[in-house]
Amino acid sequence: MLKNAKTLMLVLGLLALLVVACEQAAPAAESGSGETMEAATEEEMMAESVCNVEAPAEPVELNLIGWPFDIMDFYTAEIEKCGEVENITINAQMQDFTATKDAFRLAMSGGGESPYDMMHMANTGITEFGSVGWLLPLNDLVDKYRDEYDLDDISATAWAGGTIDGQIYGIPAVGNTLHLAYRSDLFEEAGLEVPETYDDVIAICEALTDNPDLDVVFTQDMSAGWAWELEFLHFIRAHGGDYLNEDSTPAFNSDAGVAALTQMKSVVDACMGPEGLALGYEAAEIAMNTGAQAMVHIWASNTVSMFDSEQSDYVDVIKFAPAPVAVEGGPRVGSAWNDFYTIPATTANDPDLIFRILMEALDHESMEGAADVGIVTRTSITKGLPNLPAASETMANGIGMYSTNPATSLAQAALGNHLPFVGTGEMTPEEALAAAEEEYIAEATAQGYIE
């Protein structure tokens, strides 16, 4: 069980995050006379309400769906500014990642008009939903507004992540990866170096395991099937393997797959245990901020709180490093990700208007502000948070992106259904991979991806 004191600290940390969020949502009071306060507020409101989109002739209601984290919250607020334009109403529905994808699947699988007009999506969603025709190709709109919004300033690699067979389905908004955050004070006290390999990670866990202030030394998110599957992608690629062959037959039940899962299990046993397995990346973020954890493999987008003294007790000592390698000379165990905005193919509203609203939120001025809370996709913007060098190194020398083969989503589902049993010891790596292979073959055959 977790130590009672640290458990309390985690709870208090979560409450603190909620309090800060509420405080940030409330208007800040200004000092001075009432007249000065009113003038300043009006000025700020005018500056913040700029949306260079002409009012449509008839009222339009647009629905945005996505999941929240700091930089996406920033973009959502930018999109909502266009709701201040006459005849435009914008409704933003923010929920967790899995619920967002499930809601979109449910809405689109029945056919007919989409209830959503703008959809936040990551690389895997582009593959899954673009491949079945649920997303609108944006090529003509990108060409039409290329110069006005300087779309060549957005990284070509990011555009490629939102493209399938030459069709652009996603506008790149965020760069992301998983890298290391660690407590430099604990490392210095114990004479430890920043880990370069996962053997180093295990050695650090062994060195700090008796520290009474820590609930767990290190975690990487393995709290759910999808989380196991994502980390497995990192490790199998690092061991020279992959999910699928060119003909969509499964490649993951292999020597590389077994080596990857065996190494992952070693990390679980040495560093995490049942307590660590239960910590998702959001809980691990709080654990770092409250001192219950020494090191974490975490999304770059979930580190903003670590720079905020109102949310973190360890702002001065939390440092960042690229993801370690699994094998000497191999790639770093972190993937390259983007978050995109997409337009459902069956929106009932004008795609041109929707595209322009999205581009107002992703223009150079907006991304300059977004760079204060995350990694943006415009190459001309070079400022960023202190973890940017670690994230950039991981993205540049990591395992890359998911394949755009539409059958990949079936492999993800099958692996996510079985890999967690390796962590609990209920299945061996060989058994889990064999079970996932059997499930994948049945589903991929039924859907016509393999014969």
Sequence and secondary structure as in RCSB ss.txt:
>XXXX:A:sequence
MLKNAKTLMLVLGLLALLVVACEQAAPAAESGSGETMEAATEEEMMAESVCNVEAPAEPVELNLIGWPFDIMDFY
TAEIEKCGEVENITINAQMQDFTATKDAFRLAMSGGGESPYDMMHMANTGITEFGSVGWLLPLNDLVDKYRDEYD
LDDISATAWAGGTIDGQIYGIPAVGNTLHLAYRSDLFEEAGLEVPETYDDVIAICEALTDNPDLDVVFTQDMSAG
WAWELEFLHFIRAHGGDYLNEDSTPAFNSDAGVAALTQMKSVVDACMGPEGLALGYEAAEIAMNTGAQAMVHIWA
SNTVSMFDSEQSDYVDVIKFAPAPVAVEGGPRVGSAWNDFYTIPATTANDPDLIFRILMEALDHESMEGAADVGI
VTRTSITKGLPNLPAASETMANGIGMYSTNPATSLAQAALGNHLPFVGTGEMTPEEALAAAEEEYIAEATAQGYI
E
>XXXX:A:secstr
   HHHHHHHHHHHHHHHHHHHHHHS     S HHHHHHHHHHHHHHHT       SS EEEEEEE   HHHHHH
HHHHHHGGGSTTEEEEEEE  HHHHHHHHHHHHHT S  S SEEEEEHHHHHHHHHTT B   HHHHHHTTTTTT
GGGB HHHHHHTEETTEE  EEEEEE EEEEEEHHHHHHHT    SBHHHHHHHHHHHTT TT SEEEEE  SSH
HHHHHHHHHHHHHTT  SB TTS B  SSHHHHHHHHHHHHHIIIIIHHHHHT  HHHHHHHHHHTSEEEEEEEG
GG GGGG TTT S TTTEEEE   BSSTTS BS B EEEEEE BTT SS HHHHHHHHHHHTSHHHHHHHTTTSB
 SBTT     TTHHHHHHHHHHS B     TTHHHHHHHHHHHTHHHHTTSS HHHHHHHHHHHHHHHHHHTTS 
 
